[in-house]
Amino acid sequence: MAASSGKCSFTAPVAARCYSHAMVESDEEFDARWVTYFSKPDIDAWELRKGMNTLIGYDLVPEAKILDSALRACRRLNDMASAIRILEAVKDKAGPHKDIYPYLLQELRPTLTELGISTPEELGMDKC
Amino acid sequence: MSLPKPVMRGLLGKRLRFHLPIAFTLSLVAAIAFKYGVTEPRKKAYADFYKHYDATKEFNTMKEAGIFESVRPSVD
């Protein structure tokens, strides 16, 4: 949303989106690329972890559709732990912006129900 | 109750664009304040002390006080 401001790399939300280079990518292309990454049918555990770690390194909170794709990848890998961890990571990424996590849970609720994923809050894991 | 979509991109960039100029300015102000509040008065104090300092007179005062080992006070 804020990406198309035409300023230099300091304001770029994503590492790849440096306006001084040749590569300029829209938010939709970025999202689509990551949805595709996690949609690989035979994705392996390493690729899941690598993908998530890279994604978390960007200056953005991943869109619901990317997270949906990642959670389904966890399902294919029978990795419940990673699925819950993804939710924790996303909440942490939002930082002081407390409206982001509830919004994402709202968007992901159908997926969470379908895949049987509990949120950290439901498991009491958010209080340490 | 359906939540509206919040801004999810560029949050750190926005924060930095706001806070970094303030941080740099405040650091600069702190440095300038220290320079003119502490170091310059100190340098002036030393300069003022030594402006009319007579080393020979001070030496003789110290000599008469008997604090030196290699030169004793003038014949008591």
Backbone of each chain as ProteinMPNN parsed JSONL, in Angstrom:
{"seq_chain_A": "MAASSGKCSFTAPVAARCYSHAMVESDEEFDARWVTYFSKPDIDAWELRKGMNTLIGYDLVPEAKILDSALRACRRLNDMASAIRILEAVKDKAGPHKDIYPYLLQELRPTLTELGISTPEELGMDKC", "coords_chain_A": {"N_chain_A": [[0.84, -1.203, 0.0], [1.843, 1.256, 0.894], [3.92, 1.213, -0.778], [4.131, 2.306, -3.315], [5.293, 4.849, -3.405], [7.39, 5.999, -4.653], [9.767, 6.848, -3.48], [13.188, 6.639, -2.248], [15.244, 3.74, -1.349], [15.144, 3.763, 1.445], [12.558, 3.965, 2.355], [11.464, 1.706, 1.393], [9.388, -1.079, 1.729], [10.171, -3.698, 1.398], [13.014, -5.798, 1.034], [13.745, -6.388, -1.59], [12.695, -4.339, -2.923], [14.091, -1.977, -3.975], [14.359, 1.119, -5.166], [16.501, 2.093, -6.514], [17.573, 0.05, -7.878], [17.12, -2.245, -10.676], [15.015, -3.9, -10.171], [11.684, -3.675, -9.629], [8.809, -4.224, -7.876], [5.378, -4.899, -7.577], [3.024, -4.746, -4.824], [1.127, -6.738, -5.135], [2.348, -8.53, -6.861], [4.459, -9.315, -5.277], [3.072, -10.57, -3.144], [1.813, -12.632, -4.589], [3.989, -14.081, -5.467], [4.975, -15.13, -3.067], [2.78, -16.635, -2.169], [2.759, -18.567, -4.143], [5.229, -19.729, -3.619], [4.821, -21.04, -1.134], [2.853, -22.749, -1.922], [3.842, -24.884, -3.211], [3.519, -28.253, -3.983], [5.154, -30.351, -3.04], [6.677, -29.206, -1.065], [9.436, -28.895, 1.158], [10.478, -29.362, 4.619], [12.634, -27.722, 5.23], [12.462, -25.741, 3.263], [10.088, -24.573, 3.973], [10.724, -23.481, 6.506], [12.827, -21.787, 5.742], [11.518, -20.113, 3.952], [9.629, -18.885, 5.647], [11.323, -17.616, 7.502], [12.69, -15.82, 5.84], [10.544, -14.289, 4.948], [9.664, -13.153, 7.332], [11.713, -11.469, 7.776], [11.268, -9.196, 6.297], [10.091, -5.766, 5.984], [7.241, -5.818, 6.695], [3.954, -7.056, 7.517], [2.971, -10.266, 6.785], [0.511, -10.868, 4.238], [-2.865, -12.113, 4.581], [-3.396, -14.079, 2.685], [-0.896, -15.11, 2.026], [-0.137, -16.215, 4.445], [-2.121, -18.111, 4.726], [-1.432, -19.866, 2.663], [1.04, -20.688, 3.678], [0.263, -21.959, 6.036], [-1.182, -24.097, 5.018], [0.891, -25.418, 3.799], [2.229, -26.238, 6.082], [0.348, -28.062, 6.967], [0.547, -30.009, 4.962], [3.021, -30.931, 5.576], [2.598, -32.057, 7.972], [3.051, -30.497, 10.228], [2.249, -29.198, 12.95], [3.316, -27.672, 14.958], [4.871, -25.704, 13.674], [2.864, -24.36, 12.377], [1.453, -23.099, 14.458], [3.517, -21.578, 15.417], [3.937, -19.84, 13.318], [1.712, -18.199, 13.57], [2.31, -16.993, 16.028], [4.623, -15.643, 15.297], [3.684, -13.818, 13.453], [2.061, -12.235, 15.009], [3.989, -11.071, 16.596], [5.425, -9.667, 14.684], [3.742, -7.602, 14.089], [4.159, -5.854, 16.096], [3.816, -2.838, 17.883], [1.381, -2.336, 16.736], [-1.623, -3.062, 17.402], [-3.892, -3.762, 16.046], [-3.54, -5.395, 13.907], [-3.06, -8.205, 14.214], [-5.567, -9.293, 15.303], [-7.142, -8.75, 13.055], [-5.936, -10.386, 11.105], [-6.378, -12.909, 12.215], [-9.114, -12.962, 12.004], [-9.382, -13.047, 9.211], [-8.128, -15.45, 8.692], [-9.585, -17.319, 10.036], [-11.471, -19.223, 8.795], [-9.607, -20.946, 7.517], [-8.088, -21.804, 9.706], [-9.989, -23.202, 11.155], [-10.665, -25.187, 9.316], [-8.259, -26.585, 9.011], [-7.793, -27.315, 11.558], [-6.202, -25.869, 13.347], [-5.048, -24.529, 16.336], [-5.018, -21.321, 17.93], [-2.268, -19.522, 19.47], [-3.302, -18.175, 21.683], [-5.625, -19.609, 22.305], [-4.443, -21.87, 23.236], [-3.308, -20.987, 25.483], [-0.751, -20.1, 25.297], [0.158, -17.582, 25.067], [0.657, -16.303, 27.37], [3.41, -16.028, 29.3]], "CA_chain_A": [[0.0, 0.0, 0.0], [2.715, 2.429, 0.948], [5.108, 0.921, -1.585], [4.226, 3.014, -4.589], [5.497, 6.274, -3.141], [8.448, 6.519, -5.528], [10.931, 7.376, -2.763], [14.32, 5.728, -2.391], [15.194, 2.475, -0.627], [14.946, 3.91, 2.882], [11.156, 3.765, 2.688], [10.956, 0.503, 0.746], [8.99, -2.054, 2.759], [10.729, -5.023, 1.145], [14.425, -5.704, 0.655], [13.899, -6.428, -3.038], [12.065, -3.187, -3.561], [14.969, -0.818, -3.901], [14.095, 1.834, -6.407], [17.731, 2.414, -7.228], [17.922, -1.084, -8.719], [16.194, -2.449, -11.781], [13.859, -4.708, -9.804], [10.578, -3.004, -8.952], [7.745, -5.23, -7.83], [4.208, -4.373, -6.887], [2.617, -5.528, -3.657], [0.383, -7.926, -5.574], [3.326, -9.489, -7.403], [5.179, -9.842, -4.116], [2.19, -11.527, -2.469], [1.593, -13.799, -5.454], [5.226, -14.865, -5.471], [5.075, -15.892, -1.822], [1.719, -17.643, -2.157], [3.243, -19.65, -5.004], [6.328, -20.418, -2.924], [4.311, -21.968, -0.125], [1.885, -23.67, -2.516], [4.524, -26.022, -3.852], [2.901, -29.451, -3.374], [6.119, -31.192, -2.339], [7.578, -28.334, -0.302], [10.007, -29.643, 2.287], [10.496, -28.626, 5.893], [13.642, -26.677, 5.158], [11.952, -24.649, 2.447], [9.064, -23.894, 4.774], [11.401, -22.655, 7.501], [13.577, -20.745, 5.034], [10.549, -19.162, 3.441], [9.065, -18.095, 6.755], [12.353, -16.73, 8.055], [12.911, -14.718, 4.903], [9.346, -13.446, 4.951], [9.63, -12.406, 8.585], [12.765, -10.454, 7.742], [10.853, -8.006, 5.547], [9.391, -4.72, 6.734], [5.802, -5.922, 6.465], [3.286, -8.211, 8.093], [2.488, -10.985, 5.593], [-0.914, -10.851, 3.97], [-3.579, -13.324, 4.995], [-3.32, -15.156, 1.691], [0.412, -15.76, 2.128], [-0.164, -17.034, 5.658], [-2.975, -19.249, 4.419], [-0.609, -20.78, 1.877], [2.064, -21.258, 4.554], [-0.387, -22.891, 6.969], [-1.494, -25.317, 4.259], [2.167, -26.123, 3.639], [2.453, -26.926, 7.363], [-0.563, -29.217, 6.966], [1.119, -31.047, 4.091], [4.207, -31.463, 6.238], [2.181, -32.551, 9.293], [3.82, -29.705, 11.192], [1.342, -28.334, 13.727], [4.13, -26.727, 15.736], [5.226, -24.565, 12.826], [1.655, -23.594, 12.088], [1.191, -22.211, 15.599], [4.646, -20.643, 15.486], [3.688, -18.802, 12.308], [0.776, -17.238, 14.163], [3.044, -16.22, 17.037], [5.572, -14.757, 14.616], [2.939, -12.74, 12.821], [1.635, -11.306, 16.076], [5.169, -10.332, 17.008], [5.803, -8.753, 13.597], [2.889, -6.416, 14.098], [4.743, -4.938, 17.064], [2.866, -2.045, 18.663], [0.118, -2.14, 16.025], [-2.419, -4.167, 17.934], [-5.085, -4.069, 15.251], [-3.204, -6.253, 12.768], [-3.233, -9.626, 14.537], [-6.992, -9.687, 15.283], [-7.632, -8.727, 11.681], [-5.451, -11.578, 10.406], [-7.104, -14.076, 12.733], [-10.446, -12.91, 11.392], [-9.269, -13.493, 7.816], [-7.656, -16.826, 8.615], [-10.451, -18.203, 10.824], [-11.93, -20.406, 8.035], [-8.478, -21.864, 7.317], [-7.712, -22.396, 10.998], [-11.013, -24.2, 11.489], [-10.567, -26.297, 8.362], [-7.05, -27.373, 9.244], [-7.729, -27.706, 12.965], [-5.064, -25.214, 13.997], [-5.413, -23.657, 17.446], [-4.164, -20.149, 18.045], [-1.524, -19.539, 20.733], [-4.176, -17.69, 22.752], [-6.51, -20.72, 22.699], [-3.643, -22.856, 23.957], [-2.742, -20.353, 26.67], [0.694, -19.95, 25.106], [0.573, -16.196, 24.917], [1.079, -15.789, 28.669], [4.597, -16.819, 29.595]], "C_chain_A": [[0.865, 1.24, 0.0], [3.856, 2.305, -0.041], [5.226, 1.822, -2.792], [4.496, 4.498, -4.412], [6.67, 6.831, -3.912], [9.63, 7.104, -4.784], [12.052, 6.339, -2.848], [14.246, 4.614, -1.354], [14.88, 2.637, 0.846], [13.495, 3.625, 3.259], [10.617, 2.477, 2.092], [10.596, -0.538, 1.787], [9.656, -3.41, 2.578], [12.157, -4.867, 0.652], [14.57, -5.645, -0.858], [13.421, -5.139, -3.677], [12.891, -1.933, -3.407], [14.87, -0.075, -5.212], [15.354, 2.218, -7.15], [18.172, 1.232, -8.092], [16.91, -1.217, -9.845], [14.91, -3.102, -11.292], [12.826, -3.896, -9.026], [9.371, -3.931, -9.016], [6.565, -4.646, -7.075], [3.869, -5.268, -5.699], [1.942, -6.823, -4.073], [1.339, -8.989, -6.104], [4.091, -10.147, -6.263], [4.345, -10.918, -3.426], [2.031, -12.8, -3.285], [2.804, -14.714, -5.443], [5.313, -15.73, -4.217], [3.987, -16.935, -1.693], [2.159, -18.837, -2.989], [4.325, -20.456, -4.304], [5.79, -21.456, -1.95], [3.337, -22.985, -0.702], [2.536, -24.867, -3.175], [4.047, -27.302, -3.18], [3.895, -30.273, -2.553], [7.154, -30.338, -1.608], [8.165, -29.138, 0.848], [10.15, -28.726, 3.51], [11.49, -27.478, 5.861], [13.117, -25.473, 4.403], [10.879, -23.867, 3.184], [9.726, -22.949, 5.767], [12.118, -21.496, 6.839], [12.632, -19.661, 4.538], [10.022, -18.26, 4.55], [10.099, -17.14, 7.312], [12.634, -15.549, 7.144], [11.745, -13.738, 4.952], [9.294, -12.571, 6.201], [10.688, -11.306, 8.597], [12.368, -9.173, 7.037], [10.144, -7.003, 6.449], [7.914, -4.741, 6.36], [5.253, -7.088, 7.28], [2.682, -8.962, 6.918], [0.967, -10.924, 5.473], [-1.559, -12.175, 4.357], [-3.413, -14.438, 3.972], [-1.967, -15.854, 1.701], [0.421, -16.7, 3.331], [-1.015, -18.27, 5.448], [-2.178, -20.304, 3.672], [0.441, -21.458, 2.75], [1.451, -22.281, 5.508], [-0.746, -24.189, 6.268], [-0.232, -26.123, 3.996], [2.497, -26.879, 4.928], [1.597, -28.186, 7.444], [0.018, -30.347, 6.133], [2.314, -31.704, 4.752], [3.889, -32.039, 7.612], [2.889, -31.815, 10.41], [2.898, -28.714, 11.911], [2.133, -27.257, 14.46], [4.46, -25.484, 14.915], [4.014, -23.698, 12.522], [1.363, -22.613, 13.213], [2.285, -21.156, 15.7], [4.465, -19.514, 14.487], [2.744, -17.748, 12.873], [1.468, -16.372, 15.219], [3.951, -15.202, 16.374], [4.855, -13.546, 14.031], [2.472, -11.725, 13.861], [2.812, -10.442, 16.514], [5.581, -9.298, 15.966], [4.989, -7.471, 13.623], [3.373, -5.395, 15.113], [3.675, -4.185, 17.836], [1.497, -1.878, 17.998], [-0.845, -3.267, 16.351], [-3.618, -4.528, 17.086], [-4.812, -5.087, 14.155], [-3.507, -7.717, 13.074], [-4.708, -10.039, 14.599], [-7.573, -9.703, 13.871], [-7.214, -9.994, 10.956], [-6.145, -12.836, 10.905], [-8.494, -14.141, 12.132], [-10.4, -13.462, 9.975], [-8.909, -14.966, 7.717], [-8.575, -17.816, 9.314], [-10.959, -19.409, 10.023], [-10.826, -21.438, 7.845], [-8.113, -22.569, 8.618], [-8.708, -23.48, 11.398], [-10.853, -25.433, 10.609], [-9.39, -27.201, 8.69], [-6.901, -27.782, 10.707], [-6.56, -27.112, 13.699], [-5.59, -24.335, 15.125], [-4.493, -22.443, 17.448], [-3.388, -20.239, 19.361], [-2.393, -19.106, 21.911], [-5.08, -18.819, 23.253], [-5.748, -21.752, 23.512], [-3.035, -22.277, 25.23], [-1.251, -20.101, 26.556], [1.126, -18.502, 25.027], [0.949, -15.571, 26.255], [2.241, -16.654, 29.151], [4.914, -17.026, 31.055]], "O_chain_A": [[0.655, 2.161, -0.789], [4.685, 3.21, -0.136], [6.338, 2.079, -3.252], [3.988, 5.319, -5.176], [6.93, 8.032, -3.838], [10.439, 7.803, -5.395], [11.877, 5.282, -3.454], [13.297, 4.549, -0.571], [14.377, 1.692, 1.453], [13.221, 3.109, 4.342], [9.437, 2.171, 2.26], [11.417, -0.853, 2.649], [9.701, -4.199, 3.522], [12.474, -3.916, -0.062], [15.431, -4.925, -1.364], [13.712, -4.875, -4.844], [12.462, -0.954, -2.796], [15.26, -0.596, -6.257], [15.284, 2.632, -8.308], [19.046, 1.385, -8.946], [15.975, -0.425, -9.963], [13.846, -2.914, -11.882], [13.077, -3.483, -7.894], [8.968, -4.365, -10.095], [6.737, -3.978, -6.055], [4.359, -6.392, -5.585], [2.145, -7.87, -3.458], [1.176, -10.181, -5.841], [4.341, -11.353, -6.268], [4.823, -12.021, -3.158], [2.103, -13.906, -2.751], [2.685, -15.939, -5.414], [5.674, -16.905, -4.284], [4.235, -18.017, -1.161], [1.959, -19.985, -2.592], [4.351, -21.685, -4.372], [6.238, -22.602, -1.935], [3.023, -23.98, -0.048], [1.845, -25.769, -3.647], [4.148, -27.441, -1.961], [3.545, -30.824, -1.509], [8.333, -30.684, -1.536], [7.478, -29.966, 1.447], [9.969, -27.51, 3.438], [11.23, -26.399, 6.393], [13.293, -24.331, 4.828], [10.772, -22.649, 3.039], [9.358, -21.779, 5.871], [12.037, -20.359, 7.304], [12.895, -18.466, 4.676], [9.975, -17.038, 4.41], [9.793, -15.976, 7.569], [12.798, -14.42, 7.606], [11.936, -12.522, 4.991], [8.926, -11.398, 6.136], [10.572, -10.331, 9.34], [13.058, -8.162, 7.162], [9.662, -7.344, 7.529], [7.402, -3.787, 5.774], [5.992, -7.988, 7.68], [1.951, -8.368, 6.125], [0.244, -10.929, 6.469], [-0.898, -13.209, 4.45], [-3.302, -15.608, 4.338], [-1.885, -17.049, 1.42], [0.916, -17.824, 3.255], [-0.679, -19.352, 5.929], [-2.237, -21.489, 4.0], [0.708, -22.649, 2.596], [2.035, -23.335, 5.76], [-0.63, -25.265, 6.854], [-0.266, -27.354, 3.969], [2.979, -28.01, 4.886], [2.044, -29.231, 7.916], [-0.012, -31.507, 6.544], [2.595, -32.881, 4.525], [4.79, -32.461, 8.337], [3.282, -32.412, 11.412], [2.788, -27.551, 11.524], [1.705, -26.109, 14.575], [4.345, -24.358, 15.399], [4.112, -22.475, 12.422], [1.061, -21.445, 12.967], [2.023, -19.997, 16.022], [4.799, -18.364, 14.773], [2.951, -16.55, 12.679], [1.236, -15.165, 15.29], [4.048, -14.056, 16.812], [5.339, -12.416, 14.099], [2.485, -10.517, 13.621], [2.663, -9.247, 16.771], [6.027, -8.201, 16.303], [5.464, -6.403, 13.239], [3.046, -4.212, 15.014], [2.747, -4.785, 18.379], [0.566, -1.349, 18.605], [-0.883, -4.291, 15.669], [-4.301, -5.51, 17.377], [-5.748, -5.594, 13.536], [-4.145, -8.395, 12.27], [-5.073, -11.05, 13.999], [-8.391, -10.56, 13.535], [-8.025, -10.615, 10.27], [-6.465, -13.727, 10.119], [-8.994, -15.214, 11.794], [-11.262, -14.246, 9.577], [-9.324, -15.653, 6.785], [-8.374, -19.025, 9.205], [-10.887, -20.531, 10.525], [-11.053, -22.64, 7.986], [-7.862, -23.774, 8.636], [-8.329, -24.533, 11.91], [-10.9, -26.567, 11.086], [-9.503, -28.426, 8.652], [-5.977, -28.518, 11.053], [-5.978, -27.753, 14.574], [-6.466, -23.497, 14.91], [-3.339, -22.522, 17.026], [-3.803, -20.955, 20.272], [-2.234, -19.619, 23.019], [-5.282, -18.976, 24.457], [-6.319, -22.428, 24.368], [-2.338, -22.974, 25.967], [-0.561, -19.912, 27.558], [2.318, -18.211, 24.932], [1.487, -14.464, 26.302], [2.084, -17.853, 29.38], [5.901, -17.682, 31.386]]}, "seq_chain_B": "MSLPKPVMRGLLGKRLRFHLPIAFTLSLVAAIAFKYGVTEPRKKAYADFYKHYDATKEFNTMKEAGIFESVRPSVD", "coords_chain_B": {"N_chain_B": [[-19.284, -8.191, 13.579], [-16.942, -6.938, 11.648], [-13.572, -6.598, 11.119], [-11.747, -3.836, 9.797], [-9.298, -3.694, 7.117], [-6.058, -3.288, 8.252], [-3.118, -1.131, 7.909], [-0.358, -2.868, 6.703], [2.155, -2.859, 5.703], [5.482, -1.569, 5.426], [5.785, -0.543, 8.004], [7.92, -0.34, 9.816], [9.622, 1.25, 8.338], [8.173, 3.598, 8.251], [8.163, 4.283, 10.931], [10.89, 4.682, 11.405], [11.439, 6.787, 9.645], [10.156, 8.758, 10.98], [11.297, 8.78, 13.592], [14.158, 8.691, 13.411], [15.26, 11.173, 12.322], [14.6, 12.818, 14.499], [16.054, 11.558, 16.519], [18.712, 11.899, 15.618], [18.833, 14.687, 15.62], [18.397, 15.292, 18.338], [20.636, 14.034, 19.443], [22.662, 15.56, 18.351], [22.04, 18.041, 19.477], [22.467, 17.401, 22.162], [25.223, 16.928, 22.129], [26.188, 19.461, 21.363], [25.233, 20.971, 23.498], [26.705, 19.831, 25.589], [29.278, 20.527, 24.809], [29.24, 23.377, 24.955], [28.277, 23.751, 27.473], [29.904, 22.401, 29.226], [32.623, 21.628, 28.326], [33.699, 24.003, 27.128], [33.443, 26.015, 29.219], [35.217, 24.769, 31.001], [37.651, 24.801, 29.626], [37.973, 27.529, 29.498], [38.229, 28.166, 32.192], [40.701, 27.027, 32.805], [42.308, 28.504, 31.03], [41.944, 31.081, 32.002], [43.081, 30.809, 34.517], [45.752, 30.337, 33.955], [46.469, 32.613, 32.602], [47.552, 34.823, 33.957], [49.614, 33.621, 35.358], [52.302, 33.213, 37.435], [55.016, 31.411, 37.214], [57.495, 31.301, 38.469], [57.163, 32.718, 40.881], [55.251, 31.093, 42.113], [56.747, 28.805, 42.352], [58.703, 29.635, 44.198], [57.115, 30.163, 46.427], [56.247, 27.567, 46.975], [58.725, 26.425, 47.5], [59.557, 27.749, 49.817], [57.652, 26.736, 51.487], [58.637, 24.285, 51.916], [58.236, 21.854, 50.592], [59.723, 20.567, 48.718], [62.261, 18.134, 47.834], [64.674, 18.325, 46.615], [65.426, 20.905, 46.689], [65.91, 23.023, 49.364], [64.147, 25.18, 51.728], [65.017, 28.713, 51.808], [67.699, 29.849, 53.854], [66.789, 29.129, 57.084]], "CA_chain_B": [[-18.262, -7.142, 13.672], [-15.851, -7.292, 10.743], [-12.499, -5.621, 11.263], [-11.234, -3.327, 8.515], [-7.916, -4.088, 6.891], [-5.118, -2.245, 8.686], [-1.89, -1.031, 7.122], [0.51, -3.947, 7.142], [3.461, -2.775, 5.059], [6.286, -0.366, 5.629], [5.558, 0.023, 9.348], [9.21, 0.043, 10.388], [10.113, 2.386, 7.564], [7.44, 4.796, 8.688], [8.639, 4.618, 12.276], [12.25, 5.211, 11.31], [11.385, 8.099, 8.995], [9.72, 9.713, 11.993], [12.134, 8.865, 14.782], [15.592, 8.881, 13.179], [15.657, 12.592, 12.315], [14.516, 13.326, 15.867], [17.176, 10.99, 17.268], [19.942, 12.581, 15.193], [18.795, 16.078, 16.081], [18.59, 15.325, 19.788], [22.039, 13.704, 19.728], [23.451, 16.74, 17.997], [21.771, 19.052, 20.513], [23.151, 16.954, 23.38], [26.657, 17.143, 21.948], [26.432, 20.91, 21.394], [24.998, 21.429, 24.869], [27.84, 19.419, 26.403], [30.429, 21.33, 24.415], [29.176, 24.756, 25.445], [27.933, 23.777, 28.891], [30.926, 21.766, 30.057], [34.025, 21.689, 27.893], [34.171, 25.376, 26.932], [33.74, 26.639, 30.523], [36.422, 24.164, 31.58], [38.824, 25.343, 28.936], [38.101, 28.933, 29.898], [38.727, 28.203, 33.563], [42.146, 26.786, 32.744], [42.942, 29.63, 30.346], [41.946, 32.227, 32.921], [44.031, 30.54, 35.597], [47.137, 30.446, 33.501], [46.737, 33.862, 31.895], [48.458, 35.65, 34.773], [50.285, 32.699, 36.272], [53.746, 33.456, 37.548], [55.565, 30.122, 37.63], [58.626, 31.496, 39.386], [56.623, 33.1, 42.189], [54.622, 29.911, 42.703], [57.829, 27.904, 42.742], [59.32, 30.136, 45.434], [56.177, 29.924, 47.535], [56.32, 26.136, 47.293], [60.054, 26.147, 48.06], [59.562, 28.206, 51.212], [56.782, 25.839, 52.261], [59.456, 23.127, 52.265], [57.697, 20.592, 50.06], [60.635, 19.921, 47.771], [63.348, 17.38, 48.422], [65.961, 18.642, 45.998], [65.81, 22.295, 47.031], [65.379, 23.31, 50.682], [63.814, 26.597, 51.89], [66.167, 29.578, 52.057], [68.211, 29.64, 55.211], [65.767, 29.437, 58.093]], "C_chain_B": [[-17.063, -7.528, 12.819], [-14.781, -6.205, 10.787], [-12.03, -5.122, 9.906], [-9.767, -3.714, 8.348], [-6.975, -2.975, 7.328], [-3.94, -2.141, 7.718], [-0.922, -2.078, 7.643], [1.908, -3.861, 6.549], [4.184, -1.498, 5.47], [6.164, 0.248, 7.006], [6.856, 0.474, 9.98], [9.766, 1.257, 9.664], [9.471, 3.681, 8.02], [7.958, 5.252, 10.049], [10.02, 5.258, 12.23], [12.259, 6.603, 10.704], [10.963, 9.166, 9.991], [10.767, 9.89, 13.079], [13.606, 9.146, 14.521], [15.998, 10.357, 13.076], [15.621, 13.203, 13.715], [15.715, 12.846, 16.674], [18.47, 11.707, 16.915], [19.969, 14.014, 15.707], [19.062, 16.156, 17.571], [20.033, 14.999, 20.171], [22.934, 14.908, 19.462], [23.286, 17.828, 19.056], [22.502, 18.681, 21.797], [24.645, 17.218, 23.281], [26.995, 18.633, 22.03], [26.268, 21.441, 22.805], [26.174, 21.068, 25.762], [29.054, 20.279, 26.096], [30.378, 22.707, 25.054], [28.81, 24.85, 26.907], [29.052, 23.277, 29.775], [32.339, 22.053, 29.55], [34.515, 23.118, 27.709], [34.395, 26.109, 28.252], [35.011, 26.079, 31.152], [37.673, 24.738, 30.945], [39.057, 26.79, 29.336], [38.673, 29.029, 31.3], [40.24, 27.992, 33.579], [42.862, 27.983, 32.124], [43.047, 30.837, 31.278], [42.971, 32.031, 34.033], [45.452, 30.817, 35.148], [47.465, 31.757, 32.813], [47.75, 34.722, 32.655], [49.195, 34.802, 35.787], [51.783, 32.962, 36.269], [54.378, 32.192, 38.098], [56.664, 30.286, 38.665], [58.139, 31.827, 40.79], [56.013, 31.898, 42.885], [55.688, 28.933, 43.174], [58.437, 28.36, 44.068], [58.409, 29.938, 46.636], [56.249, 28.478, 47.978], [57.632, 25.798, 47.96], [60.088, 26.537, 49.528], [58.69, 27.32, 52.082], [57.484, 24.55, 52.598], [58.975, 21.811, 51.689], [58.659, 19.876, 49.14], [61.708, 19.162, 48.509], [64.694, 17.849, 47.885], [66.362, 20.102, 46.224], [65.121, 22.686, 48.323], [65.005, 24.777, 50.749], [65.07, 27.422, 52.139], [66.474, 29.597, 53.56], [67.201, 30.123, 56.279], [66.307, 30.357, 59.186]], "O_chain_B": [[-16.253, -8.359, 13.229], [-15.059, -5.035, 10.524], [-11.926, -5.905, 8.962], [-9.082, -4.024, 9.323], [-7.073, -1.849, 6.84], [-3.789, -2.968, 6.819], [-0.683, -2.181, 8.846], [2.761, -4.695, 6.854], [3.566, -0.491, 5.814], [6.414, 1.442, 7.17], [6.914, 1.533, 10.605], [10.309, 2.172, 10.283], [10.127, 4.714, 8.155], [8.163, 6.442, 10.287], [10.289, 6.242, 12.92], [12.976, 7.491, 11.166], [11.352, 10.328, 9.874], [11.094, 11.017, 13.45], [14.252, 9.789, 15.348], [16.989, 10.755, 13.688], [16.487, 13.998, 14.079], [16.322, 13.615, 17.419], [19.238, 12.081, 17.801], [21.001, 14.496, 16.173], [19.854, 16.982, 18.024], [20.592, 15.594, 21.092], [23.834, 15.226, 20.239], [24.258, 18.454, 19.478], [23.09, 19.543, 22.449], [25.263, 17.68, 24.241], [27.964, 19.023, 22.681], [27.064, 22.262, 23.262], [26.602, 21.871, 26.591], [29.772, 20.707, 27.0], [31.366, 23.159, 25.632], [28.999, 25.895, 27.53], [29.154, 23.67, 30.937], [33.151, 22.649, 30.258], [35.642, 23.428, 28.096], [35.424, 26.765, 28.413], [35.788, 26.815, 31.761], [38.625, 25.112, 31.63], [40.197, 27.224, 29.495], [39.515, 29.887, 31.568], [40.966, 28.695, 34.282], [43.895, 28.426, 32.628], [44.073, 31.514, 31.341], [43.646, 32.977, 34.439], [46.243, 31.441, 35.855], [48.622, 31.997, 32.47], [48.68, 35.275, 32.068], [49.38, 35.207, 36.934], [52.435, 32.933, 35.225], [54.296, 31.92, 39.296], [56.756, 29.512, 39.618], [58.641, 31.281, 41.772], [56.214, 31.691, 44.081], [55.568, 28.316, 44.232], [58.659, 27.543, 44.962], [58.866, 29.59, 47.725], [56.305, 28.178, 49.171], [57.67, 24.982, 48.881], [60.569, 25.786, 50.376], [58.95, 27.165, 53.275], [57.022, 23.791, 53.45], [59.273, 20.752, 52.241], [58.449, 18.709, 48.808], [62.038, 19.478, 49.652], [65.712, 17.79, 48.573], [67.506, 20.483, 45.976], [63.892, 22.689, 48.395], [65.478, 25.564, 49.928], [66.074, 26.899, 52.623], [65.599, 29.383, 54.399], [66.831, 31.294, 56.361], [65.576, 30.712, 60.11]]}, "name": "protein", "num_of_chains": 2, "seq": "MAASSGKCSFTAPVAARCYSHAMVESDEEFDARWVTYFSKPDIDAWELRKGMNTLIGYDLVPEAKILDSALRACRRLNDMASAIRILEAVKDKAGPHKDIYPYLLQELRPTLTELGISTPEELGMDKCMSLPKPVMRGLLGKRLRFHLPIAFTLSLVAAIAFKYGVTEPRKKAYADFYKHYDATKEFNTMKEAGIFESVRPSVD"}
